[in-house]
């Protein structure tokens, strides 16, 4: 081996070492970016699934409210026949309470007992 072949081997080794270091740096850089991108995609998909579930729940609630509203409209549209209150029932027919003896400071708990 002469000087030119040694120089050639050193240059070849340095090139291979540089290429390996560049590959390792690129691998590390793009792997972290890929992991971050995957996590963003997973969060977006999770949010999409949650939004879809909330939409389903909202649609169910809307359907329930529509049914309740339709029932309320039917009940309101149905003619209601209120029973008229007789005029005789408006007067007070409760018996008057007669207290025997002097009134005490306490309420009479048995007003109808003689």
ZAMI-647641 format. One record per residue (C-alpha): x, y, z; residue in three letters. Coordinates in steps of 0.2 Angstrom, whole numbers. Layout:
BEGIN
<atom x="X" y="Y" z="Z" residuo="ALA"/>
...
// end
This chain:
BEGIN
<atom x="0" y="0" z="0" residuo="UNK"/>
<atom x="6" y="17" z="-4" residuo="UNK"/>
<atom x="1" y="34" z="1" residuo="UNK"/>
<atom x="-13" y="36" z="-12" residuo="UNK"/>
<atom x="-22" y="20" z="-7" residuo="UNK"/>
<atom x="-21" y="25" z="12" residuo="UNK"/>
<atom x="-28" y="42" z="8" residuo="UNK"/>
<atom x="-41" y="33" z="-2" residuo="UNK"/>
<atom x="-46" y="21" z="12" residuo="UNK"/>
<atom x="-46" y="36" z="24" residuo="UNK"/>
<atom x="-57" y="46" z="13" residuo="UNK"/>
<atom x="-69" y="31" z="10" residuo="UNK"/>
<atom x="-70" y="28" z="29" residuo="UNK"/>
<atom x="-73" y="46" z="32" residuo="UNK"/>
<atom x="-87" y="46" z="19" residuo="UNK"/>
<atom x="-95" y="31" z="26" residuo="UNK"/>
<atom x="-94" y="38" z="44" residuo="UNK"/>
<atom x="-101" y="54" z="38" residuo="UNK"/>
<atom x="-115" y="45" z="29" residuo="UNK"/>
<atom x="-119" y="35" z="45" residuo="UNK"/>
<atom x="-119" y="50" z="56" residuo="UNK"/>
<atom x="-131" y="59" z="44" residuo="UNK"/>
<atom x="-142" y="44" z="43" residuo="UNK"/>
<atom x="-143" y="43" z="62" residuo="UNK"/>
<atom x="-147" y="61" z="64" residuo="UNK"/>
<atom x="-160" y="61" z="50" residuo="UNK"/>
<atom x="-168" y="45" z="57" residuo="UNK"/>
<atom x="-169" y="53" z="74" residuo="UNK"/>
<atom x="-176" y="69" z="67" residuo="UNK"/>
<atom x="-189" y="62" z="56" residuo="UNK"/>
<atom x="-194" y="48" z="69" residuo="UNK"/>
<atom x="-198" y="61" z="82" residuo="UNK"/>
<atom x="-208" y="71" z="69" residuo="UNK"/>
<atom x="-217" y="56" z="64" residuo="UNK"/>
<atom x="-222" y="51" z="82" residuo="UNK"/>
<atom x="-228" y="69" z="85" residuo="UNK"/>
<atom x="-238" y="68" z="69" residuo="UNK"/>
<atom x="-246" y="51" z="74" residuo="UNK"/>
<atom x="-251" y="58" z="91" residuo="UNK"/>
<atom x="-259" y="73" z="82" residuo="UNK"/>
<atom x="-268" y="61" z="71" residuo="UNK"/>
<atom x="-274" y="50" z="85" residuo="UNK"/>
<atom x="-280" y="66" z="95" residuo="UNK"/>
<atom x="-289" y="72" z="80" residuo="UNK"/>
<atom x="-297" y="55" z="77" residuo="UNK"/>
<atom x="-302" y="54" z="96" residuo="UNK"/>
<atom x="-310" y="71" z="95" residuo="UNK"/>
<atom x="-319" y="66" z="79" residuo="UNK"/>
<atom x="-326" y="50" z="88" residuo="UNK"/>
<atom x="-331" y="61" z="103" residuo="UNK"/>
<atom x="-340" y="73" z="92" residuo="UNK"/>
<atom x="-349" y="59" z="82" residuo="UNK"/>
<atom x="-355" y="52" z="99" residuo="UNK"/>
<atom x="-361" y="69" z="105" residuo="UNK"/>
<atom x="-370" y="72" z="88" residuo="UNK"/>
<atom x="-379" y="55" z="90" residuo="UNK"/>
<atom x="-384" y="60" z="108" residuo="UNK"/>
<atom x="-390" y="77" z="102" residuo="UNK"/>
<atom x="-400" y="69" z="88" residuo="UNK"/>
<atom x="-408" y="57" z="101" residuo="UNK"/>
<atom x="-412" y="71" z="113" residuo="UNK"/>
<atom x="-419" y="81" z="98" residuo="UNK"/>
<atom x="-430" y="66" z="93" residuo="UNK"/>
<atom x="-436" y="64" z="111" residuo="UNK"/>
<atom x="-440" y="83" z="112" residuo="UNK"/>
<atom x="-450" y="82" z="95" residuo="UNK"/>
<atom x="-460" y="68" z="102" residuo="UNK"/>
<atom x="-464" y="77" z="118" residuo="UNK"/>
<atom x="-468" y="93" z="108" residuo="UNK"/>
<atom x="-480" y="83" z="97" residuo="UNK"/>
<atom x="-488" y="76" z="112" residuo="UNK"/>
<atom x="-490" y="93" z="120" residuo="UNK"/>
<atom x="-497" y="100" z="104" residuo="UNK"/>
<atom x="-510" y="86" z="103" residuo="UNK"/>
<atom x="-515" y="88" z="121" residuo="UNK"/>
<atom x="-517" y="107" z="119" residuo="UNK"/>
<atom x="-527" y="104" z="103" residuo="UNK"/>
<atom x="-538" y="92" z="111" residuo="UNK"/>
<atom x="-554" y="101" z="118" residuo="UNK"/>
<atom x="-554" y="101" z="136" residuo="UNK"/>
<atom x="-570" y="101" z="145" residuo="UNK"/>
<atom x="-568" y="110" z="162" residuo="UNK"/>
<atom x="-580" y="106" z="175" residuo="UNK"/>
<atom x="-590" y="122" z="180" residuo="UNK"/>
<atom x="-589" y="125" z="198" residuo="UNK"/>
<atom x="-607" y="127" z="205" residuo="UNK"/>
<atom x="-610" y="143" z="214" residuo="UNK"/>
<atom x="-617" y="135" z="229" residuo="UNK"/>
<atom x="-600" y="127" z="233" residuo="UNK"/>
<atom x="-591" y="144" z="234" residuo="UNK"/>
<atom x="-598" y="148" z="251" residuo="UNK"/>
<atom x="-589" y="142" z="267" residuo="UNK"/>
<atom x="-598" y="127" z="274" residuo="UNK"/>
<atom x="-585" y="123" z="288" residuo="UNK"/>
<atom x="-592" y="122" z="305" residuo="UNK"/>
<atom x="-588" y="136" z="317" residuo="UNK"/>
<atom x="-577" y="131" z="332" residuo="UNK"/>
<atom x="-584" y="134" z="349" residuo="UNK"/>
<atom x="-572" y="135" z="362" residuo="UNK"/>
<atom x="-577" y="130" z="380" residuo="UNK"/>
<atom x="-568" y="138" z="394" residuo="UNK"/>
<atom x="-555" y="152" z="394" residuo="UNK"/>
<atom x="-543" y="152" z="379" residuo="UNK"/>
<atom x="-526" y="147" z="384" residuo="UNK"/>
<atom x="-510" y="152" z="375" residuo="UNK"/>
<atom x="-509" y="136" z="366" residuo="UNK"/>
<atom x="-518" y="131" z="350" residuo="UNK"/>
<atom x="-533" y="120" z="352" residuo="UNK"/>
<atom x="-527" y="103" z="344" residuo="UNK"/>
<atom x="-544" y="94" z="346" residuo="UNK"/>
<atom x="-557" y="108" z="341" residuo="UNK"/>
<atom x="-571" y="96" z="337" residuo="UNK"/>
<atom x="-570" y="86" z="353" residuo="UNK"/>
<atom x="-584" y="90" z="366" residuo="UNK"/>
// end
